[in-house]
Amino acid sequence: MQSHPKIAKNGFLALTRIIYVFYKKKLNRKVVDLKEIQLFSVNI
């Protein structure tokens, strides 16, 4: 599956931003759910 490099890069940046937000929220509980991160990486 080929996609435009710029779109792929933007998608990656958006994904890392989403994961970062989740990570910051979960830091309050001192828990990071790796399964949630895996779900996002599957849904790119």
N, C-alpha and C positions, 0 to 999 in steps of 0.2 A: 504494500500500500504506500504510494508515494504522495507526499503533500508538499506544498510550497514551503521552502525553508523558513520564510518569515512567519508564516502562519504557525508552523510547528514550534518555532521559538516562542511566539506569543502564547501559544497553548501551554508550553512548558512553564513559562513565567507565571501564568494564571494558576496553574496547578500548584506550583511551589508556594504561591501566595495563599491559596486555599489551605494547603497543609500547614503553613506557618500560623495562620489564624487558628486552626484547630489545635495546633501544638500549644500556642499561647494560652488558649482557653483551658486546655487539659493540664497545663502546668499548675493551675490553681489547685487541682486535685492530685497533682504529682503522678498522673497516669497518662500514658500515651498509648492509644489503641492502635497497634500496628495493622490490625485487620481493616480499620477504616482507611488507612493510608493505602493499603493494597487495593481496596475497592476503587479508590480514586485513580490509581495507576492503571487499573484494568479498563476504566471508563474514559481513557484519553480519546 
